[in-house]
């Protein structure tokens, strides 16, 4: 049984359902719950606040907000506010977003590595609650600070995780972040390369890989009927292979299959379009990049990711019985 395990919520459940799921995960000994903000469907910080207000111990993170659509001062202020609600339980996960979504809303992601570096440095400085002047290419602050007047002025100890998929961003995470949020829909073997590049970044500042937290999103489709579990995961696999180029490149899925899916699917897409394209995806592809099957199947696959460097699996539950998945991975289980 894993010693640390976390939960990932996206938009498959209502926020009220998510509150109940987060509370149950806390009861069952889960370490954290991470809320997605990946498509134009659900903003992360509102449900994060709901989870924090409805629990007492579990950590709550953004998995992930992007560094393009929120000014760094607003980003720091927002997560400082969450920390006021639940001190010491907030995790800030930041990612570089993806196209075509970003370009469709007028964001041009030039120099994503430089933009991410400036965001992390500036937000961390603002968490000190001291005046910050920062003159970067993307971030400009002139004596800005978290302006607490009616409440306690204190340094906010909010760990910053970079959601990295590409190897250059992985190196940056190893260099400047408190942790890296490893992506889902990649094979366990992808982690070997990720660990190498995280270590490269860490060496730049004299930090060992083991000093960096490395939680990882893992799609978990659990059903005692193995085929039903695989079929449930197939739709999600198809959607992401067709819509998100950074995941396509890292997945390890044959290029010819990705191109064939891409011809039929882009963003946005209807359920019917995704379902039709999913017929192209064979079982072995689904099984290679997800934990799908019965309890033993899912545990074995999660163990593979841990063996390859993941420090805390963040399980994205598919299927209607989320409690069953939480129970299967509960650190409280005998």
C-alpha positions in Angstrom: 0.0 0.0 0.0 1.3 3.5 -0.9 2.3 5.7 2.0 1.1 8.9 0.4 -1.8 9.2 -2.0 -3.8 12.1 -3.3 -7.0 12.8 -5.3 -7.5 14.7 -8.5 -10.8 16.4 -9.3 -11.7 18.0 -12.6 -15.2 18.7 -13.8 -16.9 15.3 -13.9 -18.6 16.0 -10.6 -20.5 18.9 -9.3 -18.7 21.1 -6.8 -21.0 19.9 -4.0 -20.1 16.3 -4.9 -16.5 17.3 -5.0 -16.8 18.7 -1.4 -18.2 15.3 -0.2 -15.5 13.4 -2.1 -12.7 15.6 -0.6 -14.1 15.1 2.9 -14.2 11.3 2.3 -10.6 11.3 1.0 -9.5 13.1 4.1 -11.3 10.6 6.3 -9.6 7.7 4.5 -6.1 9.2 5.0 -5.4 10.8 1.6 -2.6 13.4 1.7 -4.1 16.0 -0.7 -6.8 16.8 -3.2 -5.8 18.7 -6.4 -8.3 20.6 -8.4 -7.9 21.0 -12.2 -8.2 24.2 -14.2 -7.3 22.8 -17.6 -10.1 23.7 -20.1 -12.6 26.5 -20.2 -14.9 24.5 -17.9 -14.1 25.0 -14.2 -11.9 27.6 -12.5 -9.8 26.0 -9.8 -9.7 28.4 -6.8 -13.5 28.5 -6.0 -13.7 24.7 -5.5 -10.4 24.8 -3.7 -11.9 27.2 -1.2 -14.9 24.9 -0.8 -12.7 21.9 -0.1 -10.6 23.8 2.4 -13.6 25.1 4.3 -15.1 21.6 4.5 -12.1 19.7 5.7 -9.6 20.1 8.5 -6.3 18.3 7.6 -6.0 17.4 3.9 -3.9 19.6 1.7 -5.6 21.3 -1.3 -3.7 22.3 -4.5 -4.3 23.7 -7.9 -3.5 21.2 -10.6 -2.9 23.6 -12.3 -3.6 27.3 -12.8 -1.7 28.8 -15.7 0.8 31.7 -15.5 -0.7 33.7 -18.4 -4.2 34.8 -17.4 -3.6 36.0 -13.8 -1.3 38.9 -13.0 1.4 37.7 -10.5 0.1 40.1 -7.8 -3.4 38.7 -8.2 -2.1 35.1 -8.2 -0.2 35.7 -5.0 -3.2 37.5 -3.4 -5.6 34.7 -4.4 -3.5 31.9 -2.9 -2.7 34.1 0.2 -6.5 34.4 0.7 -6.8 30.6 0.5 -4.0 30.3 3.0 -6.0 32.7 5.3 -8.9 30.2 5.1 -6.7 27.2 5.9 -3.2 28.1 7.0 -0.5 25.6 5.9 -2.8 23.5 3.7 -2.6 25.3 0.3 -0.4 24.1 -2.6 0.1 26.3 -5.7 0.4 24.3 -8.8 1.3 26.4 -11.9 1.5 25.3 -15.5 2.3 26.9 -18.9 -1.2 26.1 -20.4 -1.6 24.7 -23.9 -2.7 25.5 -27.4 -5.0 25.7 -29.2 -6.9 26.8 -26.1 -4.5 29.7 -25.3 -4.4 31.1 -28.8 -8.2 30.9 -29.1 -8.5 33.3 -26.2 -5.8 35.7 -27.3 -2.8 34.4 -25.3 0.4 34.0 -27.2 2.7 31.8 -25.1 6.1 33.3 -26.1 9.2 32.2 -24.1 7.2 29.9 -21.7 10.3 29.0 -19.7 11.2 32.7 -19.0 7.6 33.5 -18.2 7.4 30.6 -15.8 10.6 31.6 -14.1 9.5 35.1 -13.6 6.1 34.1 -12.3 7.5 31.7 -9.7 10.2 34.1 -8.5 7.7 37.0 -8.2 4.9 35.1 -6.5 7.3 33.6 -4.0 8.7 37.0 -3.2 5.2 38.4 -2.7 4.4 35.6 -0.3 7.0 37.2 2.0 4.5 40.1 2.6 7.4 42.5 2.0 7.6 45.1 -0.8 8.7 43.5 -4.1 10.2 45.3 -7.1 10.7 43.0 -10.1 11.7 44.1 -13.6 11.4 41.1 -15.9 10.4 40.5 -19.5 6.9 39.4 -18.5 6.6 40.5 -14.8 6.8 44.1 -13.6 6.3 45.0 -10.0 7.2 48.3 -8.4 7.2 48.1 -4.6 4.1 45.8 -4.7 3.2 43.8 -1.6 0.4 41.8 -0.1 -1.3 44.8 1.7 -2.6 43.4 5.0 -4.2 46.0 7.2 -7.0 44.3 9.1 -5.5 40.9 9.5 -2.2 39.3 10.5 0.8 40.2 8.3 2.8 37.0 8.0 4.9 35.2 5.5 2.8 32.7 3.6 4.4 29.3 3.4 2.7 28.1 0.2 4.7 25.5 -1.7 4.9 26.2 -5.5 4.7 23.2 -7.9 5.4 23.6 -11.6 3.2 21.4 -13.8 5.9 20.2 -16.2 5.6 17.9 -19.2 8.5 18.9 -21.5 12.1 18.3 -20.4 13.2 22.0 -20.4 10.3 22.8 -18.1 11.2 19.8 -16.0 14.7 21.2 -15.6 13.3 24.6 -14.5 11.1 22.8 -11.9 14.2 21.0 -10.6 15.9 24.4 -10.3 13.4 26.8 -8.8 10.2 25.0 -7.6 9.3 23.4 -4.3 7.9 20.4 -6.3 7.0 19.2 -9.7 3.5 18.1 -10.7 4.1 15.3 -13.2 1.5 14.9 -15.9 -0.9 12.0 -16.6 -1.4 9.9 -19.7 2.3 9.2 -19.9 3.9 5.7 -19.5 6.0 4.9 -16.4 9.1 4.8 -18.6 8.5 8.6 -19.3 9.4 9.2 -15.6 12.9 7.9 -16.1 13.7 10.8 -18.5 11.8 13.2 -16.3 13.9 12.3 -13.3 17.1 12.8 -15.3 16.1 16.3 -16.3 14.7 17.3 -12.8 18.2 16.3 -11.5 19.9 18.4 -14.1 17.9 21.4 -12.9 18.6 20.7 -9.3 22.3 20.5 -9.8 22.3 24.1 -11.1 21.5 25.2 -7.5 23.1 22.4 -5.6 19.9 20.5 -4.8 19.5 16.8 -4.8 16.5 15.2 -6.6 15.3 13.7 -3.4 14.7 17.2 -2.0 12.1 17.8 -4.7 8.5 16.6 -4.1 7.3 14.7 -7.3 3.5 14.0 -7.1 2.0 12.6 -10.3 -1.4 12.7 -11.9 -2.5 9.2 -12.8 -5.8 8.3 -14.5 -7.4 5.5 -12.5 -10.3 3.6 -14.0 -11.3 1.0 -11.5 -13.9 -1.7 -12.1 -14.0 -5.4 -11.3 -14.9 -5.8 -15.0 -11.5 -5.1 -16.6 -12.9 -4.4 -20.0 -15.4 -1.9 -18.7 -12.6 -0.1 -16.9 -10.5 0.1 -20.0 -13.5 1.3 -22.1 -14.1 4.1 -19.5 -10.5 5.3 -19.7 -10.5 5.1 -23.5 -12.6 8.3 -24.0 -10.3 10.4 -21.8 -7.2 9.1 -23.5 -8.7 9.9 -26.9 -9.7 13.4 -25.8 -6.3 14.3 -24.5 -4.3 12.7 -27.4 -6.4 14.7 -29.8 -6.5 18.1 -28.0 -3.3 18.6 -26.0 0.0 18.6 -28.0 2.2 18.5 -25.0 0.6 15.3 -23.8 0.6 13.8 -27.3 4.4 14.3 -27.4 5.1 12.8 -24.0 2.6 10.0 -24.1 4.8 7.5 -25.9 1.8 6.6 -28.2 2.7 5.8 -31.8 2.9 9.0 -33.9 0.7 7.5 -36.7 -2.1 6.9 -34.2 -1.9 10.4 -32.7 -2.0 11.9 -36.2 -5.0 9.8 -37.1 -6.8 10.9 -33.9 -5.8 14.5 -34.6 -7.5 14.5 -38.0 -10.8 13.7 -36.2 -10.5 15.7 -33.0 -9.4 19.1 -31.8 -10.5 21.6 -29.2 -13.3 22.0 -28.4 -15.0 18.7 -29.2 -18.4 17.2 -28.5 -18.9 13.9 -26.6 -20.0 12.3 -29.9 -16.8 13.3 -31.7 -14.6 12.0 -28.9 -16.6 8.7 -28.8 -16.2 8.3 -32.5 -12.4 9.0 -32.4 -12.0 6.6 -29.5 -12.6 3.6 -31.7 -9.1 4.2 -33.1 -7.5 3.6 -29.7 -6.6 0.0 -28.9 -6.8 -1.5 -25.4 -3.0 -1.8 -25.0 -2.6 2.0 -25.6 -5.1 2.7 -22.8 -3.4 0.3 -20.4 0.1 1.7 -21.2 -0.7 5.2 -19.9 -3.5 4.7 -17.3 -4.2 2.5 -14.3 -7.2 0.7 -15.6 -8.8 -2.6 -14.5 -9.6 -4.2 -11.2 -8.1 -3.3 -7.8 -5.0 -5.4 -8.4 -4.5 -4.1 -11.9 -4.7 -0.4 -10.7 -2.5 -0.9 -7.7 0.2 -2.6 -9.8 0.2 0.2 -12.4 0.4 2.9 -9.8 3.3 1.0 -8.2 5.1 1.3 -11.6 4.9 5.0 -11.5 6.2 5.1 -7.9 9.1 2.8 -8.8 10.0 5.3 -11.6 10.2 8.3 -9.3 6.6 9.5 -8.4 6.5 10.4 -4.7 2.7 10.7 -4.4 0.2 9.3 -6.9 -2.6 11.8 -7.5 -5.5 9.6 -8.7 -8.0 10.9 -11.2 -11.0 8.7 -10.7 -13.1 7.6 -13.6 -16.4 5.8 -13.2 -19.3 6.4 -10.9 -17.9 4.8 -7.7 -15.2 7.2 -6.5 -15.5 6.0 -3.0 -14.5 2.5 -4.1 -11.3 3.9 -5.7 -10.5 5.9 -2.5 -11.0 2.8 -0.4 -8.8 0.7 -2.6 -5.9 3.1 -2.1 -6.6 4.3 1.4 -3.5 4.4 3.7 -6.0 3.6 6.5 -6.8 0.2 4.9 -5.6 -2.8 6.8 
